[in-house]
């Protein structure tokens, strides 16, 4: 799913959540149906928060793609270094200790 589709879906869910809050007030609370209003209000809250989350994810995806595009245009090629197996020291020569303190016997 592209960032634009996520953003459109986020705005649709945000509007749907606000419409559910309005319906909760006009249909249920004005007719003194408090239990139904509370349940419908929680459902509206879940839809509203889902829309906000989709908007946040869409904005983060767009920002990440913009940064990736900018970094790719300005970055110098990376020189890959192959790890060396073994030591560069001649055979028979003792390596220096990496443990601090006196040498154990």
C-alpha positions in Angstrom: 0.0 0.0 0.0 1.5 3.3 -1.0 1.8 6.3 1.3 -0.9 8.2 -0.7 -3.4 5.3 -0.3 -2.7 5.2 3.4 -3.2 8.9 3.7 -6.5 8.8 1.9 -7.7 5.9 4.0 -6.6 7.7 7.1 -8.6 10.8 6.2 -11.6 8.7 5.4 -11.4 6.9 8.8 -10.9 10.2 10.6 -14.0 11.7 9.0 -16.0 8.5 9.7 -14.9 8.7 13.4 -16.0 12.3 13.6 -19.3 11.4 12.0 -19.8 8.7 14.5 -19.2 11.2 17.3 -21.8 13.5 15.8 -24.3 10.7 15.4 -23.7 9.6 18.9 -24.7 13.0 20.2 -27.6 13.7 17.8 -29.2 10.3 17.7 -28.5 8.8 21.1 -27.8 11.5 23.7 -30.6 13.8 22.6 -33.0 10.8 22.9 -31.6 10.0 26.4 -30.1 6.6 25.3 -26.9 6.8 27.3 -25.8 3.2 27.1 -26.0 3.1 23.3 -24.3 6.5 23.2 -21.3 5.2 25.3 -20.9 2.1 23.2 -21.2 4.0 19.9 -18.8 6.6 21.3 -16.1 3.9 22.0 -16.5 2.6 18.5 -16.2 6.1 17.1 -13.1 6.6 19.2 -11.5 3.4 17.8 -12.2 4.4 14.2 -10.9 8.0 14.8 -7.7 6.7 16.4 -7.2 4.2 13.5 -7.4 7.1 11.1 -4.9 9.1 13.1 -2.5 6.1 13.1 -2.8 5.7 9.3 -2.1 9.4 8.8 1.0 9.1 11.0 2.3 6.1 9.2 1.7 7.7 5.8 3.6 10.8 6.8 6.5 8.8 8.1 6.6 6.7 4.9 6.7 9.8 2.7 9.4 11.4 4.9 11.5 8.2 4.7 11.2 8.0 1.0 12.2 11.7 0.6 15.2 11.2 2.8 16.3 8.0 1.0 16.0 9.9 -2.3 18.1 12.8 -1.0 20.8 10.6 0.5 21.1 8.5 -2.6 21.7 11.6 -4.7 24.5 13.0 -2.5 26.1 9.9 -1.1 29.6 8.8 -2.4 30.1 5.2 -3.3 31.0 3.1 -0.4 34.3 1.1 -0.6 33.7 -2.4 0.7 36.6 -3.8 2.8 37.2 -7.5 2.8 38.1 -8.9 6.2 41.5 -10.5 6.4 41.7 -14.0 7.7 44.7 -14.7 9.9 47.3 -12.4 11.1 49.7 -10.1 9.2 52.5 -11.0 11.6 55.1 -13.6 10.6 54.7 -17.1 12.1 56.5 -17.8 15.3 56.1 -14.3 16.7 53.9 -14.1 19.8 50.9 -11.8 19.7 50.4 -9.0 22.2 48.0 -9.7 25.0 44.7 -8.0 24.9 44.0 -8.6 28.6 45.1 -5.7 30.9 47.4 -6.3 33.8 50.3 -8.7 34.4 50.6 -11.8 32.3 49.4 -15.0 33.8 51.8 -18.0 34.0 
